[in-house]
């Protein structure tokens, strides 16, 4: 039975069955939930924007259908798909980077000098006494 | 033996596997402030690798015309996306994310359609489940596309940010939903390809009517949800194309997007169904809206008065909102904070989780203005300090300090956590007018005897306050 399903799945060009894809799909759901379970609210917007960029990988799919497109209709739709997907992936990563640029090392930069000063002050007082 | 059978296709699949690992790492890193930027760069590198290796596909390499068209489309897309992403104002960030998300959904829908057309043109009758995958991809992708477009139009204020309702809305939405279900059933039963176009059209309509009744203040949560939808549409394309990379990347975004959407709506103290469907059928009388006319007395002050008040306070809490962002006043707000601190006034910013128009938006803007990290206090951290504050300076915020959220059960924002500006000894509102906030609800705090209004552009008024504080 399963063999039959596997066989029928191979029409798409690969000999991997739908069950294998569903298995990966189910596992990916759990991974997706797991990785973002704890996010501070200041990162909600960048995370949304970053994951928005990640689904821009749909560009790979657009290129695949572009490769096999025949006839004007398919070519036009494929062209549109590649164009839209490129907007998504390029714009997504660039805009996320721009948002995160502003968080760049802020807390650590701030923490380090003050910590250094504190330790120096301690050293100083230690030397004086 | 193994080495001998390692083909270019294997190399491509391996690159896709590396990209999958990269995306998971990217999401993980994006959840921590320290490594977020690194995470995004890892994601970009993974994507570049995967896209680059896709060009090794024989179909693409051997069809010159298709290859050239693909490259032209990519160059065009990049040439538009980079400048837009780099130079659009930070305040317009939410709209930008909406539009980049929508086009991704559109691409996913198109991919499913092209693959279906392709299989048909080869004379293949695809298996039932392939048709299901295609139709789901078209449905989810199109809803995400047109829904994001409406979200963009709302945030750009090309149409009103208020919920748009009309009689029979629930019925119409229901009918469109049923019509789509019927069309999917017909498409599966007959195997006819024509239905896909009808489903495409109906799904685009569904996206529009789904988003119209959602209020402007809730649109960020909606964008997060649509982001999740696009992820699922991409996963559906992955099923259609038998591609693990698209399945995993799309599902990761789909699943994490749902979690993120829930985190965001709980930051607003609302449930997701409440956000999505509360405007349906409800009589939106905008509780207390009638009172919001000019007949109620307000106390308008001058920058000089307020400057003195601030300069001789012990503790000042600045509560920024979208108005500050619109006026690009984040730098001036920092100047005021510095002027007050120089006089020994304890000053900090109290940031509501949804201040601005997206969660975390205000932190980004103030960080851009170099406000020290330690002076940005989250709502939960700031609220216990409000009762001991001499002045709560509300700059272009309204709904996030509206006591109706605590006291008026009928109000649309009832239950949303707010910053307790009403507990401070004095409240100063910097506002352009008496117009209600983004949620369209009147704010009783504006008429409170403790409240002073300073009308005008936030940046302009803050500038005057800085000089008034320095002169005091």
Interface residues (C-beta under 8 A of the other chain):
Chain A: X8 X9 X11 X12 X13 X14 X16 X18 X21 X24 X25 X28 X29 X30 X31 X32 X33 X35 X36 X37 X38 X39 X40 X41 X42 X43 X44 X45 X46 X47 X48 X49 X50 X51 X52 X53 X54 X55 X56 X57 X58 X59 X60 X61 X62 X63 X64 X65 X66 X67 X68 X69 X70 X71 X73 X74 X75 X77 X78 X79 X80 X81 X82 X83 X84 X85 X86 X87 X88 X89 X90 X91 X92 X93 X94 X95 X96 X97 X98 X99 X100 X101 X102 X103 X104 X106 X107 X108 X110
Chain B: X16 X19 X23 X24 X26 X27 X28 X30 X31 X32 X33 X34 X36 X37 X39 X40 X41 X43 X44 X47 X50 X51 X54 X55 X57 X59 X60 X63 X65 X66 X67 X69 X70 X72 X73 X74 X76 X77 X78 X80 X81 X82 X84 X85 X86 X88 X93 X94 X96 X97 X99 X100 X101 X103 X104 X106 X107 X108 X110 X111 X113 X114 X115 X117 X118 X119 X121 X124 X126 X127 X129 X130 X220 X223 X224 X227 X230 X231 X233 X234 X235 X237 X238 X239 X240 X241 X242 X243 X244 X245 X246 X247 X248 X249 X250 X251 X252 X253 X254 X255 X256 X257 X258 X259 X260 X263 X264 X267 X353 X358 X359 X360 X361 X363 X364 X367 X368 X372 X373 X374 X378
